[in-house]
Amino acid sequence: MSMQIATRVDDEQAALFKETTRQLGTTPADALRMFISAFNDYRGFPYEVRLPRNDVEPFASERDATEYASRLALRMSDETR
């Protein structure tokens, strides 16, 4: 047995979603099924959901930003293993 789930999004978002799924070689319906499956497997969103921080400050230098990005990429890589 299956159930139909429907939602409304604005036209621009719908068109972008449809085009992106086409480029990925899938359909909007399949993409939503994949999201629902991942949501259920994670028992929540399959990505971080949070409010923006108000205390964000710019990096002091480009080098600081690059080092931060490198550490973040390594951490994310470790988490996916």
N, C-alpha and C positions, 0 to 999 in steps of 0.2 A: 504494500500500500504506500502511496506517496501523498504529499500535501503540497499545495501551491502556496507560495509566499510572495506577496507583492509589496512594493514600496514606490514612492514617488521621489524623483530627483529632477532638478531643473534640466532644461533641454541641453545646455552646454555640457554639463557633467555627463549626461546620458550619451551624447555624441562622442565625447572623449573616451568614455568607458567602452563603448561599442568599437571604436577605432583601435584602441589599445588591445582589446581582446583579439581583434582580427589580426593585428600585427604579431601577437603572440601565438597565433594559430589555434585559437580556441573561440568559444562563443561566450556572450554575456551570461547565459544560463549556466554553462559549465564553470565559469569563473566564480559565480555566486555559490554553486555547489561546493567548489574547492574551498572558498572562504568559510562556509558553514561547517565543513568537515574539519578544517584547521581550528576554527573557533571551538568546536566541541572537543577536539583532541586536547587543546590547551586549557579547556575549561574556562575560556575567556578569550579576549583578543589575542591573536597570534603575533602581536607587536605591542610595544609599550604605548600606553595611553596615559597621558599626564597633562597637567596644566603647565603653561609656560612659566619659567622662573622670572621673577622681577629683578633679581639681583645679578643678572648676567653682565659681565664686564668684558670689553674687548681684550684680545690678547695684546701683550706688551710689544710683541714683535712677530714677524712672519715665522721666524724659527720656533717660537713658542707654539704657534698655531700648528705648524707642521709636526712638531713632536707630540702634541696632544692628539692630532689626527692619527698618527702612527700608533700610539698606545691604544687608542680606541679601536682601530682596525684589528690589532692583535687580540684585544680582549674579545671583540665580537667573533673573531675567528675561533678562539678557544671555546667560546660558549656554544658554537655550532657543532663541535666535535662530539 
